[in-house]
């Protein structure tokens, strides 16, 4: 089945639902990504994220993940904000976690878009993904013409920067692909120079085991590695340094999605973060991405930030 005639309708509906870009690519083996992923894994740049080495074939070929798949529809959902944490000395939280967990916010819209596509085209099969399952979302967004992958490994759109979530619909319908755009990073190395932990080991290559987002979210050890004691830049959950410094984020527009902001979180003082109880944590982060690191992980991170560096 060829759904090319419906592309403009699907893109229009995506915009109506709050996605600011939508692109199409052919579901096929990601030939260019295979050697990069293998090399990255062999260098143990995934740290203790053992799941990254699982389902290698599924990551590289969506047809094995979604039988009968013919197209990958990639979408971007803006989370850029002008809001900041009020206490400048409080442990820092990545912008994407300022409000409700994006999995809830974006996936609701994605299911609605999938249902709309079904009504438009007819009986289709497929699945939707928001940073879930072994889907190489940045690679597919790049193939769909939604940006290029920058030296900080984030997808960058020339008019919107990189503060957005990436989502996909993988379905059994053919569409004319949109095709990629060129890389505009040029000779810029601001993200590499700014990374507090030197996690960007070379342009376009991240040693995930050194990334602050990995250390504060993915790493489940009881104690964080002491070598990073003076390098955390006061981040307790995630890190935005390589995006904040990127010149392309000068063009980003502030999101109008109210669910992505929680004033109570932004109002917390340094003392309130440090003395946070389990009960308060459970209430404040009930539907938050911060739940990913759990209460014990967040307390570990905050303690690590305030513990004096060993000489």
Secondary structure by P-SEA (a helix, b strand, c coil): cccccaaaaaaaaaaaacccbbbbbcccccccaaaaaaaaaaacccccccccccaaaaaaccccccccccbbbbbbbbcccccccccccccccccccccccaaaaaaaaaaaaaaaaaaacccccccccccccccaaaaaaaaaccccccccccbbbccccccbbbbbbbcccccccbbbbbbccccccccccccccccccccccccccccccccccccccccccccccccccccccccccccccccccccbbbbccccccccccccccaaaaaaccaaaaaaaacccccccccaaaaaaaaaaaaccccc
